[in-house]
Amino acid sequence: MVKGTAGWALKRAGLPNSTAPLSGQRAMNRQALKILAPFYEAYGVELGMTLKALRYGLRVMEVSTTMSHKETGRDLQGFLHRGKQFKDVIKVLLAVRRDKI
């Protein structure tokens, strides 16, 4: 649900085919860094960065890699983790809506 919400927001912002909207890896040049800083904190940082980059007309592209991560399970700890992610994603979307990002 969290990944789907982030993907939906990116699609609405002009990035239609994001497969890893919450991936923590980002690369940018110094000019983009100056435009995008300061960053939203916590689990919304990636989504906030990407939405802000799209808003400012920066080129955004997703690059496939062979990296992977250990996904959280379907236990209490996993659900709590995704709940924190979801809360932070919603905070970013509300900030974007209020034009705060």
C-alpha positions as CSV (number, residue, x, y, z in Angstrom):
1,M,0.0,0.0,0.0
2,V,2.8,2.4,0.8
3,K,4.7,1.7,-2.4
4,G,1.5,2.0,-4.4
5,T,0.6,5.3,-2.8
6,A,4.1,6.7,-3.6
7,G,3.9,5.3,-7.2
8,W,0.5,6.9,-7.7
9,A,1.8,10.3,-6.5
10,L,4.8,10.1,-8.9
11,K,2.6,9.1,-11.8
12,R,0.4,12.2,-11.1
13,A,3.5,14.3,-11.0
14,G,4.7,13.1,-14.4
15,L,6.8,10.0,-13.7
16,P,4.4,7.3,-15.0
17,N,6.4,4.0,-14.6
18,S,8.3,4.1,-11.3
19,T,8.9,0.6,-10.0
20,A,10.9,1.6,-6.9
21,P,9.5,4.9,-5.7
22,L,10.8,4.5,-2.1
23,S,14.2,3.2,-3.0
24,G,16.8,5.0,-0.9
25,Q,19.3,5.5,-3.8
26,R,19.4,8.8,-5.5
27,A,22.1,10.4,-7.6
28,M,22.3,14.1,-8.4
29,N,24.7,16.8,-9.4
30,R,25.5,19.8,-7.2
31,Q,23.0,22.1,-8.9
32,A,20.2,19.6,-8.2
33,L,21.3,19.3,-4.6
34,K,21.1,23.0,-4.1
35,I,17.6,23.0,-5.6
36,L,16.3,20.0,-3.7
37,A,17.8,20.8,-0.2
38,P,16.6,20.8,2.5
39,F,15.2,17.3,2.4
40,Y,12.2,16.0,4.1
41,E,13.2,13.7,6.9
42,A,12.4,10.1,7.8
43,Y,10.8,7.7,5.3
44,G,9.4,10.4,3.1
45,V,12.8,11.7,2.0
46,E,12.9,9.9,-1.3
47,L,9.4,10.7,-2.4
48,G,9.8,14.3,-1.3
49,M,13.1,14.6,-3.3
50,T,11.6,13.1,-6.4
51,L,8.4,15.2,-6.3
52,K,10.4,18.3,-5.8
53,A,12.7,17.5,-8.6
54,L,9.7,17.0,-10.9
55,R,8.2,20.2,-9.8
56,Y,11.4,22.1,-10.6
57,G,11.7,20.5,-14.0
58,L,14.7,18.4,-13.3
59,R,15.3,15.3,-15.3
60,V,14.3,12.2,-13.3
61,M,14.9,8.7,-14.4
62,E,14.8,5.3,-12.7
63,V,17.8,3.1,-13.4
64,S,17.6,-0.7,-12.8
65,T,20.3,-2.1,-10.6
66,T,21.1,-5.5,-9.1
67,M,20.9,-4.2,-5.6
68,S,18.3,-5.6,-3.2
69,H,17.2,-5.3,0.4
70,K,15.7,-7.4,3.0
71,E,12.0,-6.6,3.0
72,T,10.1,-6.6,6.2
73,G,7.8,-9.6,6.9
74,R,4.2,-9.9,7.5
75,D,4.7,-9.8,11.3
76,L,4.0,-7.1,13.9
77,Q,7.4,-5.5,13.3
78,G,6.9,-5.4,9.6
79,F,3.5,-3.9,9.8
80,L,4.7,-1.2,12.3
81,H,7.6,-0.4,9.9
82,R,5.2,0.0,7.0
83,G,2.9,2.1,9.1
84,K,5.7,4.5,9.9
85,Q,6.6,4.6,6.2
86,F,2.9,5.3,5.2
87,K,2.6,8.1,7.8
88,D,5.7,9.8,6.4
89,V,4.6,9.4,2.8
90,I,1.2,11.0,3.6
91,K,3.0,13.9,5.4
92,V,5.0,14.5,2.2
93,L,1.9,14.4,0.0
94,L,0.1,16.8,2.3
95,A,3.2,19.2,2.2
96,V,3.3,19.0,-1.6
97,R,-0.4,19.7,-1.7
98,R,0.1,22.8,0.5
99,D,3.1,23.7,-1.8
100,K,5.6,23.3,1.1
101,I,8.0,21.1,-0.8
